């Protein structure tokens, strides 16, 4: 082969590897500070990440769904940002898949009902009863199931969740079996199983 042509082919073959090597992996991004761009997520940073060593020791993830209309995640996140410890969560997800990081990760919002479920209806509640609570769990709120609480998450929310749950788990070292639906750990609204579909998806997606 012509030496110049050979050099050109080698250059073309090497380029994707070089470009890939310059792109941080999700695990690396998840342990950074500030307001990083996260591939697969449209993130609105109302509270940037700080130094990971100074974050609250989060051990679980609790998936919530709120009886708000489409568009309500932004309002909820803004209110949460102004009053971080009010009843609510750290992360809000809009019906279009936009994720709002509302609260600095060293602060603890009020969410969950005390892990009062002990009937083993959905999961074994032995490890969760009075143990998986707001002050040790990252809360993620999915908006948009009004006026029908049985309405599931949108496709955009599911796709955002696919990446978001990986980021949360990587950042805080949370094992897959500690991703919970609100209804799995608390006695909730009997009309529907709050957060169950999303928590089940996360566990089925696996690592």
ZAPA-535717 format. One record per residue (C-alpha): residue in one letter; z negated, x negated, y negated. Coordinates in steps of 0.05 Angstrom, whole numbers. Layout:
SITE, resn, pz, px, py
SITE, A, Z, X, Y
...
***
This chain:
SITE, resn, pz, px, py
SITE, X, 0, 0, 0
SITE, X, 14, -22, -71
SITE, X, -50, -55, -98
SITE, X, -48, -15, -162
SITE, X, -40, 51, -123
SITE, X, -96, 31, -76
SITE, X, -142, 18, -136
SITE, X, -124, 86, -165
SITE, X, -140, 122, -100
SITE, X, -206, 87, -93
SITE, X, -224, 105, -164
SITE, X, -209, 179, -153
SITE, X, -249, 180, -88
SITE, X, -308, 147, -121
SITE, X, -311, 192, -182
SITE, X, -343, 254, -150
SITE, X, -397, 211, -119
SITE, X, -412, 177, -184
SITE, X, -414, 243, -222
SITE, X, -459, 273, -169
SITE, X, -506, 214, -172
SITE, X, -515, 226, -246
SITE, X, -536, 299, -237
SITE, X, -610, 307, -222
SITE, X, -628, 348, -161
SITE, X, -667, 413, -167
SITE, X, -731, 381, -142
SITE, X, -726, 327, -195
SITE, X, -713, 378, -250
SITE, X, -770, 422, -225
SITE, X, -820, 366, -238
SITE, X, -796, 349, -308
SITE, X, -824, 369, -376
SITE, X, -796, 406, -436
SITE, X, -740, 457, -431
SITE, X, -692, 431, -378
SITE, X, -626, 462, -361
SITE, X, -633, 489, -290
SITE, X, -568, 499, -252
SITE, X, -564, 571, -228
SITE, X, -612, 598, -280
SITE, X, -604, 626, -350
SITE, X, -673, 607, -376
SITE, X, -703, 628, -442
SITE, X, -761, 581, -457
SITE, X, -815, 616, -497
SITE, X, -864, 564, -471
SITE, X, -837, 496, -450
SITE, X, -863, 458, -390
SITE, X, -916, 407, -405
SITE, X, -938, 348, -363
SITE, X, -942, 373, -292
SITE, X, -1009, 337, -281
SITE, X, -1039, 382, -335
SITE, X, -1014, 448, -306
SITE, X, -1062, 498, -275
SITE, X, -1068, 487, -200
SITE, X, -1022, 544, -177
SITE, X, -1026, 557, -102
SITE, X, -987, 622, -93
SITE, X, -929, 663, -121
SITE, X, -937, 739, -130
SITE, X, -874, 781, -141
SITE, X, -882, 841, -186
SITE, X, -836, 897, -209
SITE, X, -848, 935, -273
SITE, X, -831, 1007, -289
SITE, X, -791, 986, -350
SITE, X, -718, 1001, -367
SITE, X, -663, 949, -368
SITE, X, -677, 903, -426
SITE, X, -752, 908, -423
SITE, X, -765, 839, -394
SITE, X, -752, 806, -462
SITE, X, -802, 851, -497
SITE, X, -854, 840, -443
SITE, X, -844, 765, -444
SITE, X, -849, 762, -520
SITE, X, -914, 802, -520
SITE, X, -941, 758, -465
SITE, X, -922, 696, -504
SITE, X, -962, 720, -564
SITE, X, -1023, 738, -521
SITE, X, -1018, 696, -458
SITE, X, -1080, 721, -422
SITE, X, -1063, 795, -430
SITE, X, -1045, 835, -367
SITE, X, -978, 808, -347
SITE, X, -946, 746, -318
SITE, X, -919, 677, -334
SITE, X, -846, 690, -315
SITE, X, -804, 752, -329
SITE, X, -735, 767, -300
SITE, X, -686, 815, -334
SITE, X, -636, 859, -298
SITE, X, -579, 813, -320
SITE, X, -614, 754, -287
SITE, X, -641, 722, -350
SITE, X, -708, 688, -337
SITE, X, -761, 685, -392
SITE, X, -815, 632, -384
SITE, X, -868, 665, -427
SITE, X, -933, 628, -418
SITE, X, -953, 555, -418
SITE, X, -969, 534, -347
SITE, X, -1040, 513, -361
SITE, X, -1058, 584, -383
SITE, X, -1074, 642, -336
SITE, X, -1047, 712, -349
SITE, X, -1083, 772, -321
SITE, X, -1045, 801, -261
SITE, X, -1059, 825, -191
SITE, X, -1114, 873, -171
SITE, X, -1161, 826, -137
SITE, X, -1126, 820, -69
SITE, X, -1160, 883, -45
SITE, X, -1113, 899, 13
SITE, X, -1145, 886, 80
SITE, X, -1107, 933, 127
SITE, X, -1055, 883, 152
SITE, X, -1000, 934, 138
SITE, X, -948, 884, 116
SITE, X, -977, 816, 131
SITE, X, -1041, 788, 160
SITE, X, -1090, 798, 103
SITE, X, -1141, 751, 132
SITE, X, -1118, 692, 89
SITE, X, -1104, 736, 28
SITE, X, -1162, 785, 21
SITE, X, -1199, 768, -44
SITE, X, -1164, 700, -43
SITE, X, -1093, 709, -70
SITE, X, -1110, 730, -141
SITE, X, -1083, 721, -212
SITE, X, -1121, 657, -228
SITE, X, -1088, 619, -171
SITE, X, -1020, 653, -168
SITE, X, -957, 648, -210
SITE, X, -936, 718, -227
SITE, X, -861, 735, -232
SITE, X, -843, 804, -261
SITE, X, -776, 837, -247
SITE, X, -758, 890, -298
SITE, X, -714, 951, -292
SITE, X, -738, 1001, -239
SITE, X, -746, 1058, -289
SITE, X, -741, 1118, -281
SITE, X, -734, 1108, -205
SITE, X, -788, 1061, -180
SITE, X, -754, 1057, -112
SITE, X, -693, 1024, -144
SITE, X, -685, 953, -118
SITE, X, -670, 890, -158
SITE, X, -601, 879, -186
SITE, X, -553, 829, -156
SITE, X, -562, 785, -218
SITE, X, -638, 786, -207
SITE, X, -630, 768, -134
SITE, X, -586, 709, -151
SITE, X, -634, 685, -205
SITE, X, -692, 693, -156
SITE, X, -655, 651, -104
SITE, X, -660, 591, -151
SITE, X, -725, 609, -187
SITE, X, -767, 613, -125
SITE, X, -743, 543, -104
SITE, X, -760, 516, -173
SITE, X, -830, 546, -172
SITE, X, -844, 522, -102
SITE, X, -819, 452, -117
SITE, X, -857, 446, -183
SITE, X, -924, 468, -157
SITE, X, -919, 449, -83
SITE, X, -925, 521, -59
SITE, X, -908, 532, 14
SITE, X, -860, 587, 33
SITE, X, -914, 628, 68
SITE, X, -951, 634, 2
SITE, X, -896, 676, -32
SITE, X, -925, 746, -33
SITE, X, -904, 815, -56
SITE, X, -955, 849, -99
SITE, X, -959, 906, -50
SITE, X, -973, 858, 8
SITE, X, -1039, 836, -22
SITE, X, -1061, 896, -64
SITE, X, -1064, 971, -53
SITE, X, -1009, 994, -100
SITE, X, -966, 1054, -118
SITE, X, -953, 1093, -54
SITE, X, -883, 1113, -78
SITE, X, -854, 1044, -64
SITE, X, -870, 974, -40
SITE, X, -874, 933, -103
SITE, X, -840, 865, -97
SITE, X, -831, 871, -22
SITE, X, -756, 864, -18
SITE, X, -756, 802, -62
SITE, X, -814, 768, -26
SITE, X, -781, 782, 40
SITE, X, -716, 753, 16
SITE, X, -750, 689, -7
SITE, X, -782, 680, 62
SITE, X, -716, 695, 98
SITE, X, -679, 645, 54
SITE, X, -728, 592, 79
SITE, X, -727, 521, 55
***
